[in-house]
Amino acid sequence: MSIATTLSAFATAPKARLSRIAGLLRPLHEHTPISAAMLLVSALCVSRLLGYVREAYIASVFGAGAYTDAYVAAFTLPDTLSYMLAAGAVSVTVTSILARYRAENREEVAQQGVRVMMTVILMILALGITVLELTASKIEPYMFPNFTPEQLKLCARITRILLPGKIFYYFGGAYAAVLLSRRLFLVPSTVPLLYNVCIILSGILAARRFGITSLAFGVVAGLFIGPFFLNAICARRAGFHFRPSLDIHNPAFREWVRLSVPLGLGISILMADSLYQRYFASGSPGDISRLYYARQLFTVPLGILGQTAGQASLPFFARLYGEKRSKEFGATVNKAVTGIFTLSTLSTAWFMAAALPVVDLIYRRGRFEFSDSQHTAVYLSCFSLALGFWAIQVLYARAFFAAGDSLTPMVASTIVTITAFPIYAVMFRMFSIVGLVIASDIAIVLDTTVLAVLLHRRHLVRATELCWREIAKVAIVAGFAGLTAWGVSQELPLHGSRADDLIALGMISLAWAGTALLGIWLTGSQLLDYLKPARRTLSSPPAPENSAPLMAPSSHHIEPLYSQTSKENNDHFGEAEYCSADRVGEPSQTEPQEHRSATDAAKTRSRSGTFRG
């Protein structure tokens, strides 16, 4: 090769990369699993950043007081209506139905089913919103018995503003499902950014005139512009047009009903936890807000360790179960549980020591004072105690979904949730607001344990095959790392300055990381080995001869793209998070030939009924 040719190749390489990147950012570009994962992780990071700008702005302008409590509490009724209609799972069910029907060349049938679903839901939402608009001021005194009359009046006013946003939220999820079933990830992954921007702008522009109520207008505007409007435009360009229909005999609609009813009838601790805490904390001005701020920080490691792992692992769980490889299925779940639980345990050790400087650095400004930071840090420390159980509960629930069983976890979680209410009451009487957070920890431990026992009894995932020795090693290491970091934090008292916060965070992190790495080396822990194979598995496609659908064609094999827990971990009901996963559908023009063969083989097996839920 000549020098001129070599130089020409180097000159054209950047142009080719830019062209490839520009192609990935086209709204109607069909993504591969790797490009989708990169896009979604990037969008998630930016969305998180904007979310904390939003929370920092709210804390700075409105602080943690009676009015902020009323604002946070106002989301409870709309969220409850959304949960009862399984709005958070609409993308789960609709995407799985659309993807499978498209693979079977029956996409028009599925699209008609989605139109029927949207029509029925619109009618139910219209009725439910009308009833709640008229009765919100009568219901909320029972939900927040210790609110003052002014708080109840403000809460009811904000609730009435928020309720219509549920229509945009639900329809936005349906339109997003249409796009995701075609592997069009760009718009669904970026609409949460607009949601956060609208809330911030509404506060900046209208807070002086409308006070904290201005944020509610921003929520509704964000839901309309982001999840609803942009998704609707792109879905229309992709060929989906909504026309009201009541063809309730459509098979895709009936399948959606079968999948959604169990999700709507059950009561999850993920939903009830916030409701219980707001009910008991309503008599202490500012505590609902401080609990909310602590939970928002807690969702950072939970989102990274729990939800991301759960959503990413479900396709692999479903494939193994669909191929009847029960031993590998159980071993894969146990390996994921071990890795996530041990990482969560180490994260807990850091949060216990660094809670105060983290909270103070992020939130303390304006009306959010140092005393608010101290209270919020205590709540954050207590939340982090159960981080490992919150994270692996998602994995155990996904194991049930992969096995085609959404009823069992729903019934089990409902029983645990109802049983947990007296625990919240007792702990609140004994330890006040801190007791509510401890009760939350107890409830999630019970829920996770019940799911693990049920999986064990059904011989799906044997608890006896967990790597208990590895868990014990990391727990000991985390204990020493946490004590070392806590000792350092006691030597660096905070005086309310940003410099103190940064210095304390740096020293605590160094002490924690150094002790943790030394402990992992001394104990011979295999923690890092649990992560390396996972990366190889995610990056390498299955061999063609062993390939199978990542979502088995059974109607019960649900592949969450954003789940009900997503909303619960972001309290603002419009802030859905999406995750990537492989789809069962027509191969794109850019897919390699061996992948096309694997997909065609999967379609043939699905039509012959090889895979059943």
KAZIZI-V381365 format. One record per backbone hydrogen bond with DSSP energy under -1.0 kcal/mol. NH is the residue of the N-H (numbers start at 1). CO is the residue of the C=O. E is the energy in kcal/mol with one decimal. If there is no record, write none. Layout:
BEGIN
nh->[NH	NH]
co->[CO	CO]
e->[E	E]
END
This chain:
BEGIN
nh->[6	7	8	9	10	11	12	13	16	17	18	19	20	21	22	23	24	25	26	29	31	36	37	38	39	40	41	42	43	44	45	46	47	48	49	50	51	52	53	54	55	56	57	58	59	60	61	62	63	69	70	71	72	73	74	75	76	79	80	81	82	83	84	85	86	87	90	93	94	95	96	97	98	99	100	101	102	103	104	105	106	110	111	112	113	114	115	116	117	118	119	120	121	122	123	124	125	126	127	128	129	130	131	132	133	134	135	136	138	139	140	142	143	144	147	152	153	154	155	156	157	158	159	160	161	162	163	165	166	167	169	170	171	172	173	174	175	176	177	178	179	180	181	183	184	189	190	191	193	195	196	197	198	199	200	201	202	203	204	205	206	207	210	211	213	214	215	217	218	219	220	221	222	223	224	225	226	228	229	230	232	233	234	235	236	237	238	239	240	248	250	254	255	256	257	258	259	260	261	264	265	266	272	273	276	277	278	279	280	281	284	287	290	291	292	293	294	295	296	297	298	299	300	302	303	304	305	306	307	308	310	311	312	313	314	317	318	319	320	321	322	323	324	325	326	329	330	331	332	333	334	335	336	337	338	339	340	341	342	343	344	345	346	347	348	349	350	351	352	354	355	358	359	360	361	362	363	367	368	373	374	375	376	377	378	379	380	381	382	383	384	386	387	390	391	392	393	396	397	398	399	400	401	402	403	404	405	411	412	413	414	415	416	417	418	419	420	424	425	426	427	428	429	430	431	432	437	438	439	440	441	442	443	444	445	446	447	448	449	450	451	452	453	454	455	456	457	458	459	460	461	465	466	468	471	472	473	474	475	476	477	478	479	480	481	482	483	484	485	486	487	488	489	490	501	502	503	504	505	506	507	508	509	510	511	512	513	514	515	516	517	518	519	520	521	522	523	525	530	532	533	535	536	537	538	539	540	546	557	558	568	569	570	572	575	576	579	591	596	597	598	599	600	601	602	603	604	605	606	607	608	610]
co->[2	3	4	5	6	7	8	9	12	13	14	15	16	17	18	19	20	21	23	26	183	32	33	34	35	36	37	38	39	40	41	42	43	44	45	46	47	48	49	50	51	52	53	54	55	56	57	58	59	65	66	67	68	69	70	72	73	75	76	77	78	79	80	81	83	82	87	89	90	91	92	93	94	95	96	97	98	99	100	102	101	106	107	108	109	110	111	112	113	114	115	116	117	118	119	120	121	122	123	124	125	126	127	128	129	130	131	132	135	135	136	139	139	140	144	148	149	150	151	152	153	154	155	156	157	158	159	162	163	164	165	166	167	168	169	170	171	172	173	174	175	176	177	180	179	185	186	187	190	191	192	193	194	195	196	197	198	199	200	201	202	203	206	207	210	211	212	213	214	215	216	217	218	219	220	221	222	223	224	225	228	229	230	231	232	233	234	236	235	246	247	250	251	252	253	254	255	256	257	260	261	262	268	269	272	273	274	275	276	277	281	284	286	287	288	289	290	291	292	293	294	295	297	298	299	300	301	302	302	303	306	307	308	309	310	313	314	315	316	317	318	319	321	320	324	325	326	327	328	329	330	331	332	333	334	335	336	337	338	339	340	341	342	343	344	345	346	347	348	350	351	354	355	356	357	358	359	60	365	369	370	371	372	373	374	375	376	377	378	379	380	383	384	386	387	388	389	392	393	394	395	396	397	398	399	401	400	407	408	409	410	411	412	413	414	415	416	420	421	422	423	424	425	426	427	428	433	434	435	436	437	438	439	440	441	442	443	444	445	446	447	448	449	450	451	452	453	454	456	455	455	462	463	466	467	468	469	470	471	472	473	474	475	476	477	478	479	480	481	482	483	484	485	486	497	498	499	500	501	502	503	504	505	506	507	508	509	510	511	512	513	514	515	516	517	518	519	520	526	528	529	531	532	533	534	535	536	543	554	556	564	565	567	570	572	574	561	588	592	593	594	595	596	597	598	599	600	601	602	603	604	605]
e->[-2.0	-2.7	-2.2	-2.1	-2.1	-2.0	-2.0	-1.4	-2.1	-2.2	-2.6	-2.4	-2.2	-2.7	-2.7	-1.9	-1.8	-1.2	-1.3	-1.8	-2.7	-2.8	-2.2	-2.3	-2.4	-2.9	-2.5	-2.1	-2.5	-2.5	-2.3	-2.2	-2.7	-2.7	-2.2	-2.6	-2.5	-2.1	-1.7	-2.5	-2.3	-2.6	-2.3	-2.4	-2.7	-2.3	-2.6	-2.7	-1.2	-2.3	-1.9	-2.0	-2.5	-2.7	-1.5	-1.3	-1.9	-2.4	-2.3	-2.4	-2.3	-2.7	-2.4	-1.2	-1.8	-2.7	-1.4	-2.2	-2.4	-1.6	-1.5	-2.0	-2.8	-2.7	-1.8	-2.6	-2.3	-1.8	-1.3	-1.5	-3.4	-1.6	-2.8	-2.2	-1.9	-2.1	-2.1	-2.1	-2.4	-2.7	-2.2	-2.7	-2.7	-2.2	-1.9	-2.3	-3.4	-2.4	-2.0	-3.0	-3.3	-1.9	-2.3	-2.5	-2.6	-1.5	-1.6	-1.8	-1.3	-2.1	-2.4	-1.6	-1.0	-2.6	-1.7	-2.5	-2.2	-2.4	-3.0	-2.5	-2.0	-2.4	-2.5	-2.2	-1.3	-2.2	-2.2	-1.5	-2.1	-1.4	-2.3	-2.7	-2.6	-2.4	-1.8	-1.8	-2.6	-2.5	-2.0	-1.6	-1.8	-3.0	-2.3	-1.7	-2.7	-1.9	-1.1	-1.6	-1.4	-1.5	-1.9	-2.2	-2.5	-1.6	-2.2	-2.8	-2.4	-1.9	-2.3	-2.8	-2.2	-1.8	-2.9	-2.0	-1.2	-1.6	-1.2	-1.2	-1.6	-2.0	-2.0	-2.5	-2.7	-2.2	-2.1	-2.8	-2.3	-2.0	-3.2	-1.4	-2.4	-2.3	-2.2	-2.6	-2.2	-2.2	-1.6	-1.4	-2.8	-2.2	-1.9	-2.2	-2.1	-2.1	-2.1	-2.1	-2.0	-2.4	-2.3	-2.1	-2.2	-1.5	-2.7	-2.1	-3.1	-2.3	-2.4	-2.1	-2.0	-2.3	-1.6	-2.1	-2.4	-2.7	-2.1	-2.7	-2.3	-2.4	-2.2	-1.7	-2.0	-1.6	-1.4	-1.5	-2.8	-1.9	-3.1	-2.1	-1.6	-2.0	-2.7	-2.9	-2.4	-2.2	-1.3	-2.5	-3.1	-2.1	-2.3	-2.5	-2.7	-1.7	-1.5	-2.4	-1.3	-2.3	-2.5	-2.5	-2.7	-2.2	-2.5	-2.3	-2.3	-2.7	-2.6	-2.4	-2.6	-2.6	-2.2	-2.0	-2.3	-2.1	-1.9	-2.2	-2.4	-1.6	-1.5	-2.6	-2.4	-2.6	-1.2	-2.1	-2.6	-2.8	-2.2	-2.1	-2.7	-2.8	-2.0	-1.8	-2.1	-2.0	-2.7	-2.5	-1.6	-1.9	-2.5	-2.4	-2.1	-2.6	-2.3	-1.3	-1.6	-2.3	-2.2	-2.2	-1.7	-2.5	-2.3	-2.2	-1.9	-1.6	-2.1	-2.8	-1.5	-1.8	-2.5	-2.6	-2.6	-2.6	-2.1	-2.2	-2.3	-2.6	-2.3	-2.3	-1.8	-2.0	-2.1	-2.6	-2.7	-2.2	-1.9	-1.9	-3.0	-1.9	-1.2	-2.1	-2.5	-1.9	-1.9	-2.4	-2.5	-2.1	-2.0	-2.3	-2.6	-2.6	-2.4	-2.4	-2.0	-2.4	-2.5	-2.4	-2.4	-2.1	-2.8	-1.6	-1.6	-2.4	-1.2	-1.4	-1.4	-2.0	-2.0	-2.6	-2.3	-2.4	-2.3	-2.2	-2.4	-3.2	-2.1	-2.2	-2.8	-2.9	-2.3	-2.4	-2.6	-2.6	-2.4	-2.0	-2.2	-1.8	-1.7	-2.5	-2.6	-2.6	-2.6	-2.5	-2.5	-2.7	-2.5	-2.2	-2.5	-2.6	-3.0	-2.6	-2.1	-2.6	-2.7	-2.2	-2.6	-2.6	-2.1	-2.7	-2.5	-1.8	-1.2	-1.6	-1.1	-1.7	-1.8	-2.7	-2.3	-1.6	-1.5	-1.2	-1.7	-1.5	-1.5	-1.9	-1.9	-5.8	-1.6	-1.7	-1.2	-1.4	-1.9	-2.3	-2.1	-2.5	-2.9	-2.5	-2.2	-2.3	-2.3	-2.4	-2.3	-2.3	-1.5	-2.6]
END
